[in-house]
Amino acid sequence: MIKGNISYCVYSSYLFATNTLAALYVHDYVYAFLFGMLTITSIIHHMIQNTYTSIIDRVAVYSVMFYGGYVFYSHIINNSNSMNIIDLIKYILIVATFLSVVYLYGIGYFTEKFSFDPNNDVAEISHCLLHAYGSIGHHIIIAL
């Protein structure tokens, strides 16, 4: 974040509010609650970056990730006998968005690229992409 300016990641964190609304629309109140928490913690963390906000944000991230994984896995198990091409496309997109997030964050962490690039502009844009990919993937899970 450039001193005196708000991080782009604060703005991209608002994408998670769309997941909250989508989860409310399909009456998945657990997902809605978790995404509501992630929206709040992500905005706060990207405004006030310190150890405490980082830990709280990570708890929210992992909660959404594990719950989304549970919903995705349950859908596959419960619908394995009636899978069609649309379901297969959704599954591929969910896995692709998940792997994109893992790549941007995980590989970036070990290579000091993407979200961890020394160039702050690259790091910010990469992290915004991470927010977008995660939001899209979870929108697809919500729509299953």
C-alpha positions as CSV (number, residue, x, y, z in Angstrom):
1,M,0.0,0.0,0.0
2,I,1.3,3.4,-0.9
3,K,1.5,5.7,2.1
4,G,-1.6,7.8,2.3
5,N,-3.6,5.7,-0.1
6,I,-6.0,2.9,0.5
7,S,-4.9,-0.5,-0.6
8,Y,-6.6,-1.9,-3.7
9,C,-7.1,-5.0,-1.6
10,V,-9.5,-3.1,0.6
11,Y,-11.7,-2.5,-2.4
12,S,-11.4,-6.1,-3.8
13,S,-12.4,-7.4,-0.3
14,Y,-15.8,-6.1,-1.0
15,L,-16.2,-8.9,-3.6
16,F,-16.8,-11.2,-0.7
17,A,-20.0,-9.3,0.2
18,T,-21.4,-10.6,-3.1
19,N,-20.8,-14.1,-1.8
20,T,-22.6,-13.2,1.4
21,L,-25.6,-12.0,-0.6
22,A,-25.6,-15.1,-2.9
23,A,-25.4,-17.4,0.1
24,L,-28.3,-15.6,1.8
25,Y,-30.3,-15.9,-1.5
26,V,-29.9,-19.7,-1.4
27,H,-30.6,-19.8,2.3
28,D,-27.1,-21.1,3.2
29,Y,-26.8,-19.1,6.4
30,V,-23.5,-20.7,7.5
31,Y,-21.8,-19.7,4.3
32,A,-23.4,-16.2,4.5
33,F,-22.1,-15.8,8.0
34,L,-18.6,-17.0,7.1
35,F,-18.4,-14.7,4.1
36,G,-19.8,-11.8,6.1
37,M,-17.0,-12.4,8.6
38,L,-14.4,-12.7,5.8
39,T,-15.6,-9.5,4.2
40,I,-15.2,-7.6,7.5
41,T,-11.8,-9.2,8.5
42,S,-10.4,-8.7,5.0
43,I,-11.3,-5.1,4.8
44,I,-9.9,-4.4,8.3
45,H,-6.7,-6.5,7.6
46,H,-6.0,-4.6,4.4
47,M,-6.5,-1.3,6.1
48,I,-4.6,-2.0,9.3
49,Q,-2.0,-4.7,8.6
50,N,-0.6,-6.2,11.7
51,T,-0.1,-9.6,13.3
52,Y,-3.5,-9.6,15.0
53,T,-5.5,-8.6,11.9
54,S,-3.6,-11.2,9.9
55,I,-4.4,-14.0,12.3
56,I,-8.1,-13.1,12.5
57,D,-8.3,-12.8,8.7
58,R,-6.6,-16.1,8.2
59,V,-9.1,-17.8,10.5
60,A,-11.9,-16.3,8.4
61,V,-10.2,-17.4,5.1
62,Y,-9.7,-21.0,6.3
63,S,-13.2,-21.2,7.7
64,V,-14.6,-20.2,4.2
65,M,-12.2,-22.5,2.5
66,F,-13.0,-25.6,4.5
67,Y,-16.7,-25.0,4.5
68,G,-16.7,-24.4,0.8
69,G,-14.7,-27.6,0.4
70,Y,-17.2,-29.5,2.5
71,V,-20.2,-28.2,0.4
72,F,-18.3,-29.0,-2.8
73,Y,-17.4,-32.5,-1.6
74,S,-20.9,-33.2,-0.3
75,H,-22.4,-32.1,-3.6
76,I,-20.2,-34.5,-5.6
77,I,-21.0,-37.4,-3.2
78,N,-24.7,-36.8,-3.2
79,N,-25.0,-36.2,-6.9
80,S,-22.5,-38.7,-8.3
81,N,-25.2,-40.8,-9.9
82,S,-26.8,-38.0,-11.8
83,M,-23.8,-35.9,-12.9
84,N,-24.2,-34.1,-16.2
85,I,-22.0,-31.9,-18.4
86,I,-23.0,-28.7,-16.6
87,D,-22.0,-30.2,-13.2
88,L,-18.7,-31.3,-14.7
89,I,-18.0,-27.8,-16.0
90,K,-18.8,-26.3,-12.6
91,Y,-16.5,-28.8,-10.9
92,I,-13.7,-28.0,-13.3
93,L,-14.2,-24.2,-12.8
94,I,-14.2,-24.7,-9.0
95,V,-11.0,-26.7,-9.0
96,A,-9.4,-24.2,-11.5
97,T,-10.2,-21.2,-9.3
98,F,-8.9,-23.0,-6.2
99,L,-5.7,-24.0,-7.9
100,S,-5.3,-20.4,-9.2
101,V,-5.6,-19.1,-5.6
102,V,-3.1,-21.7,-4.4
103,Y,-0.7,-20.8,-7.1
104,L,-0.9,-17.0,-6.5
105,Y,-0.6,-17.4,-2.8
106,G,1.4,-20.6,-2.2
107,I,3.9,-20.5,-5.0
108,G,4.1,-16.7,-4.6
109,Y,5.0,-17.1,-1.0
110,F,7.9,-19.4,-1.7
111,T,9.2,-17.5,-4.7
112,E,8.5,-14.0,-3.4
113,K,6.3,-13.3,-6.5
114,F,2.6,-12.4,-7.0
115,S,1.1,-11.4,-3.6
116,F,4.6,-11.4,-2.1
117,D,6.4,-9.6,-4.8
118,P,8.8,-6.9,-3.6
119,N,7.1,-4.5,-6.1
120,N,4.1,-3.4,-4.1
121,D,2.0,-2.7,-7.2
122,V,2.5,-6.3,-8.4
123,A,1.7,-7.7,-5.0
124,E,-1.5,-5.6,-4.7
125,I,-2.8,-6.6,-8.1
126,S,-2.0,-10.2,-7.5
127,H,-3.7,-10.2,-4.2
128,C,-6.8,-8.6,-5.8
129,L,-6.8,-11.4,-8.4
130,L,-6.6,-13.8,-5.5
131,H,-9.8,-12.2,-4.0
132,A,-11.5,-12.4,-7.4
133,Y,-10.7,-16.0,-8.1
134,G,-11.7,-17.0,-4.6
135,S,-15.0,-15.1,-4.9
136,I,-15.8,-16.6,-8.3
137,G,-15.0,-20.2,-7.2
138,H,-17.2,-19.8,-4.1
139,H,-20.0,-18.3,-6.1
140,I,-20.0,-21.5,-8.2
141,I,-20.0,-23.6,-5.1
142,I,-22.9,-21.6,-3.7
143,A,-24.8,-22.1,-7.0
144,L,-24.4,-25.9,-6.9
